[in-house]
Amino acid sequence: MSTKEIYDDIMFTLGDDGPSYSAVKNWVSEFKRGRSSIVGERRSGRPKDAASAENIQIINDMLNKYRRLTIKHVAETTSINCSTVGLHRIVSEDLGMRKVSTR
């Protein structure tokens, strides 16, 4: 199948939830070069996930004790970089808090 046919088939199946054409084009290129799996390969030096059980508990305790903390203060206290997805993910997804100041 051509890249366009593969993309059209995926879009027919997934609709708006399907990947972009450029993503499909990249996947086709990877498989043509010999890749045989869709599972991401391990990378050396890849950053560790900040959302460890320990970090989640520490942040939860901080925010429960001091409800008016900012993301910046939590980041400085825990040494988790606030510009990374990790801290924002812990607060919004793992702890279910929506309105947290980033200042």
C-alpha positions as CSV (number, residue, x, y, z in Angstrom):
1,M,0.0,0.0,0.0
2,S,1.1,3.5,-0.6
3,T,1.5,6.0,2.2
4,K,-1.7,7.8,1.0
5,E,-3.7,4.6,1.0
6,I,-2.5,3.7,4.5
7,Y,-3.3,7.2,5.8
8,D,-6.8,7.1,4.2
9,D,-7.4,3.7,5.7
10,I,-6.4,4.9,9.2
11,M,-8.5,8.0,8.8
12,F,-11.5,6.0,7.7
13,T,-11.1,3.8,10.8
14,L,-10.2,6.5,13.4
15,G,-11.7,9.6,11.9
16,D,-10.6,12.8,13.7
17,D,-8.7,10.7,16.3
18,G,-6.3,9.5,13.6
19,P,-2.6,10.6,13.4
20,S,-1.4,13.3,11.0
21,Y,-0.3,12.5,7.5
22,S,3.3,13.4,8.4
23,A,3.2,10.9,11.3
24,V,2.0,8.1,9.0
25,K,4.6,9.1,6.4
26,N,7.3,8.8,9.1
27,W,6.0,5.4,10.2
28,V,6.1,4.1,6.6
29,S,9.6,5.3,6.2
30,E,10.7,3.7,9.4
31,F,9.2,0.3,8.4
32,K,10.8,0.6,4.9
33,R,14.2,1.0,6.7
34,G,13.7,-2.3,8.5
35,R,11.9,-1.4,11.7
36,S,9.7,-4.3,12.8
37,S,7.9,-3.0,15.9
38,I,5.8,-0.1,16.8
39,V,7.1,-0.1,20.4
40,G,9.4,2.8,21.1
41,E,13.1,2.0,21.5
42,R,14.9,2.7,24.8
43,R,17.1,5.7,24.6
44,S,20.1,6.4,26.7
45,G,19.9,9.6,28.7
46,R,16.2,9.7,28.5
47,P,14.8,11.7,31.4
48,K,13.2,9.9,34.3
49,D,9.5,10.3,34.8
50,A,8.9,12.9,37.5
51,A,5.6,11.2,38.4
52,S,7.0,8.7,40.7
53,A,4.8,7.5,43.6
54,E,7.2,9.3,46.0
55,N,7.0,12.7,44.1
56,I,3.2,12.4,43.8
57,Q,2.9,11.9,47.6
58,I,5.3,14.7,48.4
59,I,3.5,17.2,46.2
60,N,0.1,16.0,47.4
61,D,1.1,16.6,51.0
62,M,2.5,20.0,50.2
63,L,-0.7,21.1,48.4
64,N,-3.0,19.7,51.0
65,K,-1.1,21.6,53.8
66,Y,-0.6,24.8,51.9
67,R,-3.4,25.3,49.3
68,R,-2.1,28.5,47.9
69,L,1.3,27.2,46.6
70,T,2.3,28.0,43.1
71,I,3.8,25.5,40.6
72,K,7.0,27.5,40.7
73,H,7.3,27.1,44.5
74,V,6.5,23.4,44.3
75,A,9.1,23.0,41.6
76,E,11.8,24.8,43.6
77,T,11.0,22.8,46.7
78,T,10.9,19.4,45.0
79,S,13.7,20.1,42.4
80,I,11.2,19.0,39.6
81,N,11.6,21.4,36.7
82,C,8.3,23.3,36.3
83,S,8.8,23.7,32.6
84,T,8.6,20.0,32.1
85,V,5.4,18.1,31.7
86,G,6.1,16.1,34.8
87,L,5.1,18.6,37.5
88,H,2.1,19.8,35.6
89,R,1.0,16.2,35.0
90,I,1.3,15.3,38.6
91,V,-0.8,18.3,39.7
92,S,-3.5,18.1,37.0
93,E,-3.8,14.4,36.2
94,D,-2.4,12.4,39.2
95,L,-3.8,14.7,41.9
96,G,-6.8,16.0,39.9
97,M,-6.2,19.7,40.7
98,R,-7.2,22.1,37.9
99,K,-6.6,25.6,39.1
100,V,-3.0,26.0,40.2
101,S,-1.1,29.2,39.7
102,T,2.1,29.0,37.5
103,R,3.6,32.2,38.9
